[in-house]
Amino acid sequence: MQRTLSEHIAYLEQKIAMLKKQLEEPERVASEQNEIEIDLGIAERALAHFRRAFDFEQRLKKSLSDS
């Protein structure tokens, strides 16, 4: 089953919040901390891409409806 862009965005926002919360946990060893930071960076970049795609989709829909 494919997700809509808004579903991807919501998923990534939840994932980022979870990863940030994990970073606040003091009992992490350095290797775990580094892996979480890498995953967080990837998720944040993916979120930025999905938001741009969503914005583009909205502009396209508006442009088509104005025609």
N, C-alpha and C positions, 0 to 999 in steps of 0.2 A: 504494500500500500504506500502510495506516495503522499508526502506531506505538502501542504501549501506553503508558500513563502512565510506567511504569518505564523504557521505552526513551527517552522524551522526557527524563526526568530524567537518565539516564546521558549522553545526547547533550549536554544543557546543561552538566552538570558537566565534560565534556571540553572543551566550547567555552570555558567560563569559565577553565579551567586554561590553555588555549592563549592566550587573550587576556591573562591575567595574565603569562604568560611573554613575550609580545610587548611588554608594557609595560616589562619589565626590559631590553629591548634598547636600548643607549645611542644608536644611530645614527638614531633616529626624529626626524623633524621635528615641529614643534609641531602641525601640522594632522593628521598621522597619529596622533600621541599622543592628540589630542582625539577623533578618530574611534574609536579603540580604546577609550577610556574610555567613550564613549557606548554602543558596542556591549556593553561589559562590564556597564554598568548595566542595559541592556535584558535581557541574558541572565540577570543575577542576579534581576531582577524576575520574568521568565518562570519561572525555576527555583522561586522562592518560590510562585508560583501553581500550578505543576504539583505541587509537594510538598503543598500544601494540598488539591488535588484528589485526589491519591493517598491522603492521610490520610482524607478524606471517603469515598472509595470503600471503603477498608478498614473504616471504621466502619459503613458501609451494609451491606457484605457480612456483617459480624459480627451486626449487628442482624437481618438477614434470616435468618441461620442459627440465631439464638437463638429465632426465632418458631416 
